[in-house]
Amino acid sequence: MDINNKARIHWACRRGMRELDISIMPFFEYEYDSLSDNDKRVFIQLLENDDPDLFNWLMNHGKPADPELQRMVKLIQQRNKARGPVAI
């Protein structure tokens, strides 16, 4: 997926679980544009994982084997925490 195709990435951010939507969508909306091109690629790589894995990683019930994905999960968690709760 092209890192500049924001419409397609936005669509990929929409998940089947509300908990994931609450974590991933605000991060995309508020943070994506400020990411480096490499971090944008890692974020897209993260989105290619299954919902149960994403849920577990974002809720601290495990972590991805790939260190870059681990870093992105932490970044999502940190940025979302700093921004505070969001209503969807």
C-alpha positions in Angstrom: 0.0 0.0 0.0 1.3 3.4 -0.9 2.2 5.6 2.1 0.6 8.6 0.4 -2.8 6.9 -0.4 -4.5 8.2 2.8 -8.0 7.2 1.6 -6.9 3.6 1.4 -4.9 3.7 4.6 -7.9 5.2 6.3 -10.1 2.4 5.1 -7.5 -0.2 6.4 -7.6 1.5 9.8 -11.3 0.6 10.1 -11.4 -2.7 12.0 -14.1 -5.1 13.1 -13.5 -4.4 16.8 -14.5 -1.1 18.5 -11.5 -1.3 20.8 -9.2 -1.3 17.8 -11.1 1.6 16.1 -10.7 3.6 19.3 -6.9 3.0 19.2 -6.0 3.0 15.6 -8.3 5.7 14.0 -7.4 8.6 16.3 -3.7 7.7 15.8 -4.1 7.8 12.1 -6.2 11.0 12.1 -3.9 13.0 14.5 -0.5 11.5 14.0 0.0 9.9 10.6 1.0 13.1 8.8 3.8 13.8 11.3 5.3 10.3 10.9 8.5 9.7 8.9 8.1 7.8 5.7 9.7 4.8 7.4 7.2 5.0 10.3 4.3 5.3 7.8 5.5 2.0 6.2 5.7 0.3 9.6 2.2 1.6 10.5 0.9 0.1 7.2 2.7 -3.1 8.0 1.0 -3.2 11.4 -2.4 -2.8 9.7 -1.8 -5.9 7.7 -2.0 -8.0 10.8 -5.2 -9.8 12.0 -7.5 -8.0 14.4 -7.0 -10.5 17.3 -3.2 -9.9 17.1 -3.6 -6.1 16.9 -6.0 -6.2 19.9 -3.6 -8.3 22.0 -0.7 -6.1 21.2 -2.5 -2.8 21.7 -4.0 -4.0 25.0 -0.6 -5.3 26.3 -1.5 -9.0 26.1 1.6 -9.8 24.1 3.8 -8.1 21.5 4.7 -8.6 17.9 7.9 -10.5 17.1 9.1 -7.8 14.8 10.9 -5.0 16.8 9.7 -2.3 14.4 6.1 -3.4 15.0 6.7 -3.4 18.7 8.0 0.2 18.4 4.9 1.2 16.4 2.6 -0.3 19.0 4.3 1.6 21.8 4.2 4.8 19.7 0.4 4.4 19.2 -0.1 3.7 22.9 2.0 6.7 24.0 0.5 9.2 21.5 -3.0 8.1 22.3 -2.4 8.3 26.0 -0.9 11.8 25.7 -3.8 13.0 23.6 -6.4 11.6 26.1 -9.7 9.8 25.6 -11.5 10.3 22.3 -15.2 9.7 21.6 -16.0 7.7 18.5 
